[in-house]
Amino acid sequence: MTSAGNVIRVTLRRPEFTLDASLALAPRGITALFGASGSGKTTLLRCVAGLERPHDALVRIHDEVWQDDAAQVFKPAWQRPIGYVFQEASLFEHLDVRGNLGYASKRVPAGGSTRVGIDEAVELLGIGALLNRRASELSGGERQRVAIARALASQPTLLLLDEPLAALDHARRQEILPWLERLRDELAMPMLYVTHSADEVARLADTLVVLDHGKVVAAGPTATTLTNTSVPITLGDDAAALLAGTVQERDAQWHLVRVGFDGGELWLPDAGVEPGRRARVRVLARDVSIAMHAAQSSSIQNAIACTVDSIAPAAHASQVMVRLRCGDSTVLLARITARAADALALAPGMAVCAQVKSAGLVL
Ligand SMILES: Nc1ncnc2c1ncn2[C@@H]1O[C@H](COP(=O)(O)OP(=O)(O)OP(=O)(O)O)[C@@H](O)[C@H]1O
């Protein structure tokens, strides 16, 4: 056996697809699995759940070995303490919410840990007022909250979420995101979260794992992985940096808040977040331009002193992705034309000014 912790190492071969992925999960928090359609995200989740039989695997969660081919160990799906949440909540329509939760708690394996009781699951997902409603009387967002609570009521040691918001419209997604944030912050349990949405990654993920053709091409803290310009998926239209900061002050007259972070500060639209709160700020690469000096009179009021770290090709040949370093730990991306980079003679190490046209709080 290797060192302690949550380890997932899976090799599965299909005629035209091979999944060969290895990741370590922190004891808590959300690890997002991101990648193009067909890159193997769902297959990886199904292998972890024991619903697929990989050719070679080591799956160890919460120091319990679920599969270890070297030692000929394979636990079937029903013996794995997993909560699985799908795109569409498959609730028992003839039962009320309480009945659905009760059914899940009966599935707890004998001797299983009592990590999250039904009451706690109800509280964590805010579904106390829905307990007597039939599943057929719930909105899409409510159904997903019940599905997540039901997954927790089976007292898993790992929560698998396969595009849990993909079937919901924008408003329902916004309604459910704060509950997922709450789970991330309060549950002492790892969560593997498959998504196609860069928004969800920015808002929810502590760790980002990028899959491409069945292989892990990047993995690490979300902010670091998002600004890794050698990973093609991060270079598309949604390419963005994620800044960790703290709300410093609110400007009531102009409806703005000032967020400070290592290396600078930004004024952003006020989203009702109180000063002192930690905040994630997402800055799209297409909203950042580069000047040699801070402009004296410009409509762009957010200007940050940076150093050019690297210049990489972007998705289109006319553009480049410039990685900028501000402070010790903050990285910004700027997507500019290759011609502008040439005209400014940009090169690693140069001191420049990043002008941020717009940015948004994601927390
Ligand atoms: N049951 C199956 N039998 C054979 N091949 C499959 C099966 N399920 C998926 N595949 C293939 O395995 C590869 C990985 O599929 P998978 O569903 O894991 O990708 P994904 O990243 O989850 O995609 P999506 O984002 O579209 O859900 C694809 O080439 C797919 O066609």
The ligand as a MOL file (V3000), in Angstrom:
LIG
                    3D

  0  0  0     0  0            999 V3000
M  V30 BEGIN CTAB
M  V30 COUNTS 31 33 0 0 0
M  V30 BEGIN ATOM
M  V30 1 N -20.4600 2.4750 -21.9670 0
M  V30 2 C -19.5320 2.8060 -22.8600 0
M  V30 3 N -19.0190 1.8900 -23.7030 0
M  V30 4 C -18.0740 2.2200 -24.5950 0
M  V30 5 N -17.5440 3.4440 -24.7120 0
M  V30 6 C -18.0110 4.4010 -23.9060 0
M  V30 7 C -19.0280 4.1390 -22.9340 0
M  V30 8 N -19.2900 5.2860 -22.2630 0
M  V30 9 C -18.4870 6.2340 -22.7950 0
M  V30 10 N -17.7090 5.7050 -23.7680 0
M  V30 11 C -16.6520 6.3990 -24.5360 0
M  V30 12 O -15.5950 6.6530 -23.6070 0
M  V30 13 C -15.0400 7.9600 -23.8220 0
M  V30 14 C -15.1610 8.7900 -22.5590 0
M  V30 15 O -16.5410 9.0600 -22.3090 0
M  V30 16 P -17.0520 9.8380 -21.0200 0
M  V30 17 O -18.5320 9.7690 -21.0180 0
M  V30 18 O -16.3340 9.3440 -19.8270 0
M  V30 19 O -16.5640 11.3240 -21.3420 0
M  V30 20 P -16.9490 12.6780 -20.6180 0
M  V30 21 O -15.6930 13.4730 -20.4980 0
M  V30 22 O -17.7060 12.4110 -19.3730 0
M  V30 23 O -17.9140 13.3240 -21.7110 0
M  V30 24 P -19.1650 14.3360 -21.5280 0
M  V30 25 O -18.5750 15.6250 -21.0420 0
M  V30 26 O -19.7080 14.4450 -22.9130 0
M  V30 27 O -20.1220 13.7120 -20.5600 0
M  V30 28 C -15.7780 8.5250 -25.0200 0
M  V30 29 O -14.9850 8.2340 -26.1570 0
M  V30 30 C -17.0750 7.7560 -25.0420 0
M  V30 31 O -17.5720 7.6730 -26.3690 0
M  V30 END ATOM
M  V30 BEGIN BOND
M  V30 1 1 1 2
M  V30 2 1 2 3
M  V30 3 2 2 7
M  V30 4 2 3 4
M  V30 5 1 4 5
M  V30 6 2 5 6
M  V30 7 1 6 7
M  V30 8 1 6 10
M  V30 9 1 7 8
M  V30 10 2 8 9
M  V30 11 1 9 10
M  V30 12 1 10 11
M  V30 13 1 11 12
M  V30 14 1 11 30
M  V30 15 1 12 13
M  V30 16 1 13 14
M  V30 17 1 13 28
M  V30 18 1 14 15
M  V30 19 1 15 16
M  V30 20 2 16 17
M  V30 21 1 16 18
M  V30 22 1 16 19
M  V30 23 1 19 20
M  V30 24 2 20 21
M  V30 25 1 20 22
M  V30 26 1 20 23
M  V30 27 1 23 24
M  V30 28 2 24 25
M  V30 29 1 24 26
M  V30 30 1 24 27
M  V30 31 1 28 29
M  V30 32 1 28 30
M  V30 33 1 30 31
M  V30 END BOND
M  V30 END CTAB
M  END
